Amino acid sequence: MTTRTVDASGYPAAAPSWLSRENIVAKPGFNRWLVPPAALAIHLCIGMAYGLSVFWLPLSRSLSVGQPAAKSCPDMSVFAALFTTTCDWRVSDLVIVFSIGIVVLGISAALFGGWLERAGPRKAGIVAALCWGGGFLIGAMGVYIHQLWLIWLGMGLIGGIGLGLGYISPVSTLIKWFPDRRGMATGMAIMGFGGGAMIGSPLADLLINSFKSPNSVGVWETLAVMGLGYLVFMLGGAFGYRVPPANWAPEGWTPPAAKGGMIASGHVHLKDAHKTVQFWLLWLVLCLNVSAGIGVLALASPMLQEIFGGQLINQPGVGLGQLDAAGKTQVAAIAAGFVGLLSLFNILGRFFWASMSDKIGRKVTYAIFFGLGVLLYAGAPWAAGLGSTVLFVVFFCAILSMYGGGFATIPAYLADVFGTQFVGAIHGRLLTAWSTAGIVGPVVVTAIRQHQVDAGLQGLELYSRTMYVLAAFLAVGFICNLLVRPVARHWFMSDADVTALQTKGGAAPARAPGSAGIGGGGITVTAVAAWAVVGIPILWGIYKTLSKAAILLH
């Protein structure tokens, strides 16, 4: 006899769409280690947001094509720059694309987080792919017809929506697949976001040089190729997503509900999460950690050059302004290696610290970020005063590892505090802290630096006050993290409400907790192939970064 599935009102339920969450529930025998490569495929693409600066200089010569100032219009307004077809763009007008993207990332993650939880990661991943890859294609058209507003629209606004959805799409899924290793799972995916520029920047540079001609700087062609590549790669990741059955758990795993007081035994609804003090404390925790780290990233290259100057090329006591053109070029190359090294530690820190948080707890991990961070920021001027380039670089590599680790640990922290049912959507709302920090951090450090410049200060004195201010940011973050307590029980959803959500209003009976025939996975041909697809580009990016950073040792 055939039974028909009915919805909560008693009417026949519609068959699930091939994109729906119901249609991507894993079957018995599925290998959960296939999900992280799918997430990495998306994060490695959208991580190129950090590498967009590789396009700005060539784009500032897109009309003059290698003839500086031939088409320069220095008095042009921003509005005129958006529509001009006869003037080269200024770098300051192009950089706004990054700002738009980061702001829209936070807004779109907050707005669409609830929809993602209902629609599932596959549908969200496909929309992210269309927005991010499509944004590059629209940007390529903007470069081709020399319309800056199209670049802002494509790579900033539309691409920013792809950033937001792509960033949060795997979070809830990975946490549910790896309840035994929440930090490690999210760390693997978010490591990809940090590594995207490590792969995309040298790739873009290779493509630009390949397409460059007497009539073109090679950027629109590069954007078109990368846009198509990102579209294909991200779609592959989206179709690789699977979600576990309701109440799935790894074979033999016991939930650590009573381990410490910080791991919630229930689930807080999305509509209630922002009403708790814990949400806003964690919002401040992320904002302050990111503000400090992103402030350093914004000034890493000029900071190393202006503090150490000629010492970097065996000319101690010679300031940057006293070097000849050749010396400045050498110092700039060393500073580029420093930035590359910081990027690598940003990436490695995402996996290391998130994995470490599984062992020592999220609250302790963030206490280390802030406590050790205060010491390192406050100690950086001391290291520079000693003239120790090595100690200075080590300090900032550690700082950037914790900056990256903060991004990767926060999803697991949210799952511990609010439960896993709406963690992806709650994470999306929390990312507005990143958008805020993306403005606050660079503005604060550049304003302090400019104040020091106006006061006639040079070298270390330009940045020492900045380091102390950033240390104060982290000290406030330490207090906020210390104040985080378990959520009161009255915020938790009832078991009946959770079951209704997990079974789509009663369309299917709830499963008893267990593995549902799905094991922990292991090394299979399919798993090895999936990891190779994302692993080979990562290894290539690490090689290129280390090659650039090696100049620091010379």
N, C-alpha and C positions, 0 to 999 in steps of 0.2 A: 504494500500500500504506500502511496506517495503522500508525504506530508508537505504542506506549504508553509513557509515561514511568514509569520504575520508581525506587523509592527505593534507598538504599544496600544493603538486604538482598535486593533482587531482586523485591520485591513491588510490584504496581501502586501508584503514588503517588496519594494523594487529591487531588482537584481543589482548588486554593487557594480559601480563603474570600474573599468580596468585601472583607473587612476585612484580609486577610493582607498581609504585606509583598510576597509574590510577585505579588499582584494589582495592586499600585500601581507596578510598575516602569514607568518612562516609555517611551513608544513613539517611534520615529523622528519627528522634526519637533517634539518637545515644546520649549517655551520655558522655560529654567531660571529666568527672571525671574518666573515665576508662583509659585515656591516661597516667596520672602521675604514676599510679601503674606499667604500662608497662615499663615506663622509669626507675622507681626505681628498677624493677626486674633486669635490665641490670646493672645499676650503683652499686647496692649492691654487685654484683658479681665482677666486675672489680675493685671495691674499695679495694679488698684484696691485690692489689699492695702495699698498705701501710703496710700490715701485713705480707709480705713475710719473714721478719726477724725472725719469729717464727721457720722457717725451718733451719736457718743457723747453729746454734749450734749442733743440732742432726745430720745434714748432715756432719759436720766436724768430726764426729765420726762414719760415716757410715760403715767403714771397721773394725775399732777397737771395735765398738759396746760396748761403756761404759768403755773401757780400755784406758785411755788417753795416747797419745804419742806412742801407740803400733804400729801404722802405719804412724807416723808423718814423713814428709820429708821437714824440714824447708827450705832447700836450693833449693827446686824445683822451676823452672821457671814457669811463667804463662802458657807458651806454653806447657810445660811438664804436668802441672796440667790439661790441657784440655783433655789429652788422657791417663793419668795414670790409671792403674787398680790395682795398689798395694799400693798407698799412699792415706791417707786421704786428703780431700780438706781443704784448709785454708779458714777461714771466709772471709778474704779479697778478695779471688777469687770468692766466692759465692755472695758477696754483689754486684758484677758487674752486676748480673742479673737485679737488681733493676734499676741501672743506664741505662742499655741498654733499658729496658722497658720504662722509662720515656722519654729518647731521641727519641725512635721510636714512642712513643705516639704523640709527637709534630710533627714529620716528617710525619707520616701517616695521622694525622688529617689535616695537610696542603695540602698533596698531593691528598687525596681522598675526601676532602670536597666538591669540585665541582661535583664529581661523585655522592656523597650522595644526593645532591639537585636534581639531575636528576633521580636517581634510587629510592629514597624514603627511609624512615626510616626502613621499614620492611626488605628490602634486606640488608641494611647496618647492621641492628641488627643481622641478621642471620650470616653474614660473621664475625661479632664481636664475636658471640657465638662460631663459629667453631674455630676461632683463639685463643680466651682466654681459653675455655674449652679444645680444642685440645692441646694448649700449655702446660697445666698442665699434660695431658696424655703423651705428648712427654717427659716432665720433669720427670715423673714417670719412664718411660723407661730408661732415662739417669741415674737416681739413681739406678735402678735395675741392669743395666750392668756397673755401675760406669764409666760413660762417661760425664764429665763436659760440653763438647761442646754441647751435646744434651740438657742439661739444659739451657745453654745460648741461644741456637737456639729456643727451645720450649717456655720457660717461659719469655725469654728476647725479642728475635726478633719477633717470631710469636705472642706471647702473647702481645707484645707492639703494634702490628697492631690492635689486638682486643681491646686494651685499647683506642687507638686513635679513631677508628670507633665507639666503644661503648660509648665513652664519648660524642661525638658530635651528635650521631644519634638522640637524642630526642630534641635537642635545638631548631631548626627551627620549628619543629612540635608543641612543647609546646607553643612557643611564638605566633604561629598562632592560636592555640586553646584558648589561654588566653591573647588576646590583651589588655584586661582590667586589667590584673594582671601579667604582663610579669615577673617581679622580683620574685613573689611568685611561679610561675609555674616552672621557671628554678631552683629556690632555692630548690624546693621539689626534683627534680631529682638529682641535684648535691649534695644535702645533702646525697643522697644514696652513692655517691662515697666516701665521708668522713666516712660514717658508715660501709662501706664494711669490713674494717679491724676490726672494733669493734665487728662484728659478726664472721668474718672468723678466726681471731686469736685464740679466745678461742675454736672455733669449731675444728681448726687444732690441738690445744693442746690436746683436748679430744680424737681425733682420733689417734694421735701419741701415746699417752699413752695406748690406747686400742689395737693398732696393735703391740706395742713394744714386742719384744721377745729376747731370747738369741742370735738369729741369725740376727736380724733386728732392726734398730732404729725406724721403723714404719713410715718412711717418704714416701717411694715410694707408699705404700698402701694408705696413706692419700692423696697424690697428685692424685692418680687414682680416689678415691672416690669423692674428691672435684671437679676434672675435669669433671666427669660425671654429678655431681650435678649442676655445673655451666652451663654446656651445656644445660641441660634440663630447668633450671630456665631462662636462657637468651633467649632460643628459645621461651619459653612461653611469655616473654616480647615482643619479636620481632613480634610474631603473634598477639599480642594485640594492636599493633600500628594501628592507623587510621589517615588520614590527612583530614582537613576540605575542603569543596568545595572552589573553587576560590572565593575570595571576601567575604568569610563567616565572620559574626560578631555576637556576642551575641545579643539576642533580647533586643532592647531598648538602646544599648550602642552607644555612640557618640565618635568617634575618637578624642583624645585630640590634634589635629594637631597644634592648636594655643597656647597650654598650655606651657608657657615658650618658649624659642627659641631652646631647645635642642632636641625636638622630630621631626624627619624628616617627611616631607609631601610626600616624594617620596622614591625611592629605588635606591641604588648605585649598579652597576654591580660588580660581583666578580673580573673581570679583571681590574677594576678601583679602588677598595677599597684601595689597598696597595699603590696607587699613591698619596693618600691624606695625609696631615700632621696629620690629626686626627687619622688615623690608627696607625701611629708610636708613637704618643703621648700615645694612649691607650696601645700599646705594651709595652712601658716603664712603664706605670702605673701598668700593671699586673706584669711585670718582677720584679719591685722594691718591690711591696707588697709581692710577693711570695718569693723573695730572703730573705727578712727579716724574714718572718714567718718560712720558711723551714730551715733557719739557726738555729733558736731556737729549732725546732723539732729535728734536728740532734744532739743537745747537751743537750737536756732537762734533761735527767737522770743524767749524770755526773755533770752538772751545779748545780743542787739542792744539790747533795751529797757533792761536793767540796766547795760550798759556806757556807753551814750550818753545815755540818759534824755532830758532836756529839749532837748539839742542837736539831736535829730531834728526838733523843731518850733520851731527858732529860739529856744530858751531855754537858752543855754549855761550850764553850771555848776549847773543845777537837776537834782537826782537824780530817779529815777523815783518814789521814795516821796514826794517833795515836790510832785509834780504834782497838780492837781485832777482830778476824774473825767473832764472833757472832754479834758484833756491826755493822760491815760492811754489814753483811747479812741483818740486820734489816733496815739499812739505804737504802740499795738497794731496799728492798721491798717497802719502803715509796716512793722512787724515781719512782718506777714502777707505783705506784698509782698516782703520779703527772703526769706522761706521759699519763695515762688513762684519767685523768681529762682534760688534754689539748686536747686530742682527742675528748672527748665529747663536749667541747666548740667549737672546730673546726667544728663539725657537726651541733650543734644547731645554730651557727653563720651563717651558710650557709642559713638556712631557715629564721632566724630572720632578718638579714640585707637585704637579697634580698627582703623580703616582705616589710620591712621598706622603701626600695628604691622606691616602688610604690607610697608611700605617699610623700616623701621628695625629690625625684629625684635622679638619679644615680650620678650626679656630686657632689651634696651635701653629698651623702653617702660616696663617695670616699674621699671627703675632711675631713670627720670625721675619716675615716680609717687612713689617713696620719697625720692629725693634732693631734688627740688623741694618735695615735701610737707613734709619736715623744715624747710626754710627758711621756707615759708609759715606753718606752725603756730607756729614759734618767733618769726616776725616779726609775727604778728597782734597780740600785746600791744603791740609797738612802734608799730604803725599806730594802735591804739586810743589809746595814750599821746600820740600826736601830735594826737589829736582828728580824724583824717581818716576820716570815715565812708566816703568813696568808696574809699580804699585798703583799708580793712577789708573792705568788700563785695567788691572785686575779688579779694582774697586768698582769700576763702571760695568765691567762684564758681569759681576755678581749682581749689581743693581738691576741690569737689564734682564738677567735670568729671572729675577723676582717680579719684574714688571710683566713679563710673559707668563710667569707662573700664576700671577693674579688673575689673568684672563681665563686660564685653563682650570683653575680651582673653583672659581665662583659658581659654575653650574652645579658641581657636586655639593658645594656649600648650601645652595638653594634647595637641592633635593633633600639634604639632611634636615633642613629647617622646616620646609613647607611640604615635604612628601614629593612623590614623583608624578602624580596624576597631571598636574598643570605646569611642571617645571620648565618646559620649553617656552610657554607663554609668559611665565613669570620672569624667566631669563630675558626674554625679549623686552619686557618693560624695564628691567634693570639696566639694559644697555643704553638707556637715555643718559645714564651716568657717564658712559664712554663719550657720547656726543658732547656732553657738557665739558668733560675733561679735555677733549680734543680742541676746545676753544680756550679754556682756562689755562692749561699748562703752557702752551706756546706763548700766549699773550703775556702771562706773568713773567716768564723768563726773558722774553725779548724786551719787555718794558724795563725790567731791572737792569738788563745789560745796557740799554740805551741811556738810562739814567747815569750809569757809571761812565759811559763814553762821554756824555755831556759834561761830566765832572772832571774830564781829562785823565781818567784812570786807564791803565793798560795792563796787559798780561793777566796774571792771576787775579788782580784786583777787580777785573771786569766780571769775574764769575764767582768769587768767594761768597758774596752776599746771596747770590742765586742759590748756591748749594745749601746755605743755612735756611733760606726760606723753604726750599723743598724738603729739608729735614723736618721743619716745623709742620708741613703738610702731613708727613708720615707720622709724626708724633700725635696729631689729632686723629689720624686713622687708627693708630694703636688703641686709643681710648674708645673709639667707636666699636672696634672689634671686641674689645674687652666687655663692652656693655651688651653684646648679643647674648640673648638667653633663649631657651626653648620656647616655642609658641604655646600660648595657653590652650588648653584642650577645647575650649568652646569655639575656637576657630576651625577645628577639624570637621570635615564632612562626615555624615553618617555612613555606615557600611552600605546601607541600601542605596544611598545616592551614588556612592562610588561604583557599586555593581551596575546600576542603571546606566551610568556613563560608559563603563567598559563594555556593556553589551548592547549599546545603542537602543536604549529604551525597552529592553526585554526581548529583542528579536532572537536572541539565542540564550541558552542557559549559561550561567556563570560557571567557569571552570574551577575546579578545586585547585588550590596552589600546588604547583609541581612542574616538572620539566616538559610535560605534554609530548613526550617522545623526542624532544630536541635536546641533544647533549651539549656539552661545552664546546664541541668542535675540535679541530686539531689541524695537523698538517695534511692537506689534500692537494691534488693537482690544481683544482679550481682556486683554492685559497692562495697557493703559491703564485699562480698567475695573476690574481687580483692584487696581491701585494706588490708584485713586480711592476705592474702598470703604474702604481703611485710611487714605489720605492726607487725606481731607476731615476726619474726626474729629481727626486729629493737628493739622492747621492750626487747627481751632476751639479745641483745647486750648491751643495756643501763643498764640493771640489772647487767650484768657481769662487766661492766666498773665501775659502782658505787660501787659494792662490793669491787673491787680492790682499788678504790680511797678512800674508807672509812678509810683505814689505816692512811691517812693523819690527821684524826681527833683524833687519839689515842695518 
